[in-house]
Amino acid sequence: MLDEPPQFSEAFKQTKGRLSISPSGRLVAVVVQYRLTIRDVESLRTVQVFSHDDEVSHVEWSADSLYVL
């Protein structure tokens, strides 16, 4: 079983690795094309959704976890 590749959900595949856990460990920012979704790490409940005119190619948090850059 150790030789099997990890299995990822289709939703995760669409992020193309564009996600970032906040330094506080409480939130995760997930990008799919033009949409940035902030979720609670424990419940995966959506906290906030943002849309952008251009495709988002990178996501990171400020050191205090208050802002997504």
C-alpha positions, 0 to 999 in steps of 0.5 A: 500500500505504500507504493500507491499514489495519494488519492485526492478529491476532484475539488482539491485537484481543481485548486491546482495547489493554490491553497494556504492555511493561515498562520493561526491554523484556524482558516484555509484559503482555497483558490479555484480560478477566479474565486477565493474561498476562506473556510474554517479548518475544523468544520470546513464551513465557508467563512467568506467568498471573494471573486476576482476579474482575473484568475488568481494564481497565488494565495498567502496569509499575512503573519497575523492571519488577518489578511489574505495577500 
